[in-house]
Amino acid sequence: MKSVFVYCEVENKKVAEISQELLSAGKRLAQKLGCPLEAMVFGSKLKDISKQIAPYGVDKLYVADDERLEPYRTLPHAALATEILKKQNPQIVLFGATSVGRDLAPRIASVLNCGLTADCTILDIGDHFVKKEKKEYKDLLYAIRPAFGGSIMANIINWDMHPQMATVREGVMKKEIFDADYSTEIINIDVNSIVKDEDFIVKIIERHIEESDVNLKEAPIIVAGGYGVGSKENFQHLKDLADLLGGEVGGSRAAVDAGFIDHNRQIGQTGTTVRPKLYIAAGISGAIQHTAGMQDASMIISINNDPDAPINKLADYVIEGDLGEVVPKMIKYYKKNAK
């Protein structure tokens, strides 16, 4: 029985959040297929790493523990992952659409001669009928992602080359513990039997890691603006409202491209995916590219002078009007009535 496989990223003995999200998504796929969920993790001092991975319902965990494997380098990780996947022959393999996943997944797909779908936002299982062959293929991975600038959702299917591989954007999959006491089989990998000395030819001399001062993913309230805000100066109104509410300010791709707001505050398919309790969308039309990154907010308020804006259909409340007048009034009345 073939399995669903997840490559887990790890830094300083901590599994990356995107990998935990993928484990949850992988478990849901494995349950639909009635197959095991397996994972692999490579790094240094990983003695208790299974405690962070097993609760997501992982049946087998392949661990390569060697001080040379952290921080990440392409060649040794690619050699290990390729060897494991060749032997286990899984049906589906998932990577995070991170700098690591985007570097590693294409290299492995090339060696295994299989397809790879990048930057997915939805994963599902389904069937596909090939007219030319007059044959129906069962239980395929539906790798779904926005395409053509976010104007459509493309369903990518790979029926004749395996494994089916995909990278998934951070934040789009809900992280869920399957069983806190789940029993996982640990398979320790002999690194020296797979990785060659020449795979370590790249030496890391020095690393500089700076934490971002923007944390949209964890913000309970987000005030986001689009191209309709009009200018960088007008974004100050949104920032004032976000500060007052104890939230963060974000923007659509159109606003970022126009120079109204910094790229690290971009929300959407090519930015950050968020799930705040409250999302206020000001001057945002609601293209698929943007809504894919915020549609799971608990409550959405749209401020727009276009009553037919697509985002209004997604919103719980719609305020029709000029945001240059509406936002200052919101600030005024909140200050007046807040306890």
C-alpha positions in Angstrom: 0.0 0.0 0.0 1.5 3.3 -1.1 1.8 6.2 1.3 1.6 10.0 1.7 5.1 11.4 2.5 6.0 14.8 4.1 9.4 16.4 4.1 9.8 18.1 7.5 12.0 21.2 7.9 13.8 21.6 11.2 15.9 24.4 12.7 17.5 24.2 16.1 15.6 21.0 17.0 12.3 22.6 16.2 10.0 21.5 13.4 8.9 24.3 11.1 5.3 25.4 11.3 4.8 24.8 7.6 5.8 21.2 8.1 3.3 20.7 10.9 0.6 22.2 8.6 1.7 19.7 5.9 1.5 16.8 8.3 -2.1 17.7 9.1 -2.9 18.0 5.4 -1.0 14.8 4.6 -3.0 12.9 7.3 -6.3 14.0 5.8 -5.1 12.8 2.3 -3.9 9.5 3.8 -7.2 8.9 5.5 -9.0 9.4 2.2 -6.7 7.0 0.5 -6.7 4.5 3.4 -2.9 4.5 3.4 -0.1 5.4 6.0 1.3 8.8 6.5 5.1 8.9 6.5 7.6 11.7 7.1 11.3 12.4 6.9 13.4 14.8 8.9 17.1 15.6 8.6 19.2 17.6 11.0 21.4 17.6 14.1 20.6 16.4 17.7 17.1 15.1 16.7 16.8 12.6 19.6 13.3 13.7 20.7 12.1 15.2 17.4 9.4 12.5 17.0 7.5 14.1 19.9 6.8 17.1 17.6 5.8 15.0 14.6 4.1 11.9 15.9 0.9 13.7 17.2 0.0 14.6 13.7 -0.7 10.9 12.9 2.6 9.9 11.4 2.9 6.1 11.0 6.6 6.1 10.1 9.3 8.7 10.6 12.6 8.5 8.8 15.3 10.4 10.8 18.8 11.3 9.6 20.7 12.7 12.5 24.2 14.2 11.7 25.7 17.5 12.7 26.6 18.1 9.0 22.9 18.2 8.0 22.1 21.4 9.8 21.9 24.1 8.6 20.3 22.9 5.4 22.4 22.3 2.3 21.0 21.1 -1.0 23.2 18.2 -1.9 23.1 16.1 1.3 19.4 16.6 1.9 18.6 15.8 -1.7 20.7 12.6 -1.6 18.9 11.4 1.5 15.4 12.3 0.4 15.9 10.8 -3.0 17.2 7.5 -1.6 14.3 7.2 0.8 11.6 8.0 -1.8 13.1 5.6 -4.3 12.9 2.8 -1.7 9.5 3.6 -0.2 7.8 4.6 -3.5 5.1 6.8 -2.0 2.0 7.9 -3.9 2.2 11.6 -2.8 5.1 13.7 -1.5 4.6 17.2 0.0 7.1 20.0 0.6 6.6 23.5 2.0 6.8 26.3 -0.5 9.7 27.8 1.4 13.2 28.7 0.3 14.2 25.1 1.4 11.2 23.4 -0.3 11.5 25.4 -3.5 15.2 24.4 -3.7 14.8 20.7 -2.8 11.6 19.6 -4.4 12.5 20.4 -8.1 15.8 18.6 -7.7 14.2 15.5 -6.4 11.4 15.6 -9.0 14.0 15.8 -11.7 15.9 12.7 -10.4 12.7 10.7 -9.9 11.3 11.9 -13.3 7.9 12.9 -11.9 5.7 15.9 -11.9 5.8 18.8 -9.4 3.1 21.4 -8.7 4.3 24.5 -7.0 2.6 26.9 -4.5 -0.6 24.9 -4.0 -3.4 26.3 -1.8 -5.8 23.3 -1.8 -5.0 19.5 -1.8 -7.6 16.9 -2.4 -8.1 13.3 -3.8 -10.2 12.5 -6.8 -10.5 10.6 -10.1 -9.6 11.6 -13.7 -10.7 10.1 -17.0 -8.2 10.3 -19.9 -10.2 10.4 -23.2 -7.2 9.5 -25.4 -6.6 6.3 -23.4 -10.3 5.7 -22.5 -9.2 5.0 -19.0 -10.2 6.3 -15.6 -7.4 6.9 -13.0 -8.5 6.6 -9.4 -7.3 8.3 -6.2 -5.2 11.0 -7.8 -3.8 14.1 -6.0 -5.7 17.2 -7.0 -3.1 19.9 -6.6 -5.0 23.2 -6.8 -3.5 26.7 -7.1 -4.3 30.1 -8.4 -3.0 30.7 -12.0 -2.9 33.5 -14.6 -2.2 36.1 -12.0 -4.9 34.8 -9.7 -7.7 35.0 -12.2 -8.5 31.3 -12.1 -8.0 28.3 -9.9 -6.1 25.5 -11.7 -6.5 21.9 -10.8 -3.2 20.1 -11.7 -3.4 16.4 -12.1 -0.5 13.9 -12.7 -1.9 10.5 -13.6 1.0 8.7 -15.3 4.2 9.7 -13.4 4.7 8.9 -9.7 5.1 10.0 -7.0 2.8 13.0 -7.3 4.7 15.9 -5.7 3.6 19.4 -4.6 4.9 22.3 -2.6 2.3 24.1 -0.4 2.3 27.7 0.7 2.7 28.5 4.4 -0.5 29.2 6.3 -3.0 27.7 3.8 -3.4 24.4 5.6 -4.9 24.2 9.0 -2.6 22.7 11.6 -4.4 20.0 13.7 -3.2 17.5 16.2 -4.5 14.0 15.3 -3.7 12.1 18.4 -1.4 13.4 21.2 -0.3 9.8 22.1 0.0 8.5 18.5 2.5 5.7 18.1 5.1 6.3 15.4 7.7 3.9 14.1 11.1 5.5 14.0 13.5 4.5 11.3 17.1 5.9 11.7 19.0 6.5 8.5 22.7 5.7 8.2 23.8 9.0 6.6 27.3 7.8 5.6 25.9 5.0 3.6 23.9 7.4 1.4 25.6 10.8 1.4 29.0 11.1 -0.2 31.9 13.4 0.9 31.5 15.5 -2.2 27.9 16.2 -1.2 29.3 18.4 1.5 31.4 20.4 -0.9 29.5 23.6 0.0 30.8 25.0 3.3 28.7 27.5 5.3 31.1 30.1 6.7 28.7 32.4 8.4 24.9 32.8 8.8 22.9 36.0 9.5 19.2 35.5 10.5 17.0 38.4 11.3 13.5 38.0 12.7 10.8 40.0 10.9 9.1 42.7 12.9 5.9 41.9 11.0 3.8 38.9 12.2 0.6 38.9 10.1 0.0 35.2 10.6 -0.5 35.6 14.4 -2.4 38.9 14.3 -6.0 38.6 15.7 -7.0 41.7 13.8 -5.8 42.9 10.3 -6.7 46.1 8.5 -5.7 45.6 4.9 -5.8 48.0 2.0 -5.8 47.7 -1.7 -5.1 49.8 -4.8 -8.3 51.7 -4.0 -6.7 53.3 -0.9 -5.1 55.6 -3.5 -1.7 56.5 -2.0 0.9 55.7 0.6 -0.2 58.6 2.7 -3.8 57.3 2.8 -2.5 54.0 4.2 -1.7 56.0 7.4 -5.5 56.0 8.2 -5.5 52.2 8.0 -2.4 52.0 10.2 -4.1 54.3 12.8 -7.1 52.0 12.8 -5.0 48.9 13.2 -3.0 50.4 16.0 -6.2 51.4 17.8 -7.6 47.9 17.5 -4.4 46.2 18.5 -3.9 44.6 15.1 -1.6 44.7 12.1 -1.9 46.5 8.7 -1.6 44.6 5.5 -2.1 45.1 1.8 -3.0 43.4 -1.5 -0.5 42.8 -4.2 -1.8 45.8 -6.2 -1.1 48.0 -3.2 2.4 46.6 -2.8 3.1 47.0 -6.6 2.0 50.6 -6.4 4.4 51.3 -3.6 1.7 52.0 -1.0 2.9 49.4 1.5 6.0 47.2 2.0 6.1 43.7 0.5 6.5 42.0 3.9 2.9 43.1 4.6 1.4 41.6 1.4 -1.5 39.2 1.9 -2.5 36.6 -0.7 -1.2 33.8 -2.8 2.1 35.5 -3.4 2.2 37.0 0.1 1.1 35.7 3.6 -1.9 33.6 4.3 -3.8 34.8 7.4 -6.7 33.6 9.5 -7.5 36.5 11.9 -10.6 36.9 14.0 -11.3 40.2 12.2 -10.2 41.2 8.7 -11.1 44.7 7.5 -10.6 45.1 3.8 -10.4 48.7 2.6 -10.3 49.5 -1.1 -9.7 45.9 -2.1 -11.5 44.5 -5.1 -11.2 40.8 -4.1 -9.2 39.0 -6.8 -8.7 35.3 -6.3 -5.0 35.9 -5.7 -5.9 38.0 -2.6 -8.9 36.2 -1.2 -7.0 32.9 -1.2 -4.9 34.3 1.5 -7.6 35.7 3.8 -10.9 33.9 3.1 -10.7 31.9 6.3 -10.9 34.9 8.6 -13.6 34.6 11.3 -15.2 37.9 10.3 -14.6 40.0 7.2 -15.7 43.7 6.9 -15.4 45.2 3.4 -15.1 49.0 2.9 -15.6 49.8 -0.7 -17.3 52.4 -2.9 -18.0 49.7 -5.5 -21.1 47.8 -4.5 -20.3 45.0 -7.0 -16.7 44.4 -5.8 -16.1 40.6 -5.6 -14.9 40.8 -2.0 -18.3 42.0 -0.9 -19.7 38.6 -1.6 -17.2 37.1 0.8 -17.7 39.7 3.5 -19.9 39.4 6.6 -20.5 43.1 6.5 -20.1 45.7 3.7 -19.7 49.4 4.2 -20.3 51.2 1.0 -18.5 54.5 0.8 -15.3 56.4 0.5 -12.8 54.9 2.8 -11.2 58.3 3.3 -14.4 59.2 5.2 -15.4 55.8 6.6 -12.1 54.9 8.3 -11.7 58.2 10.2 -15.3 57.8 11.4 -14.6 54.3 12.5 -11.6 55.6 14.5 -13.6 58.4 16.0 -16.6 56.2 17.1 -14.3 53.4 18.4 -12.4 55.9 20.6 -15.7 57.3 21.8 -17.4 53.9 22.7 -14.5 51.6 23.6 -14.2 50.7 27.2 
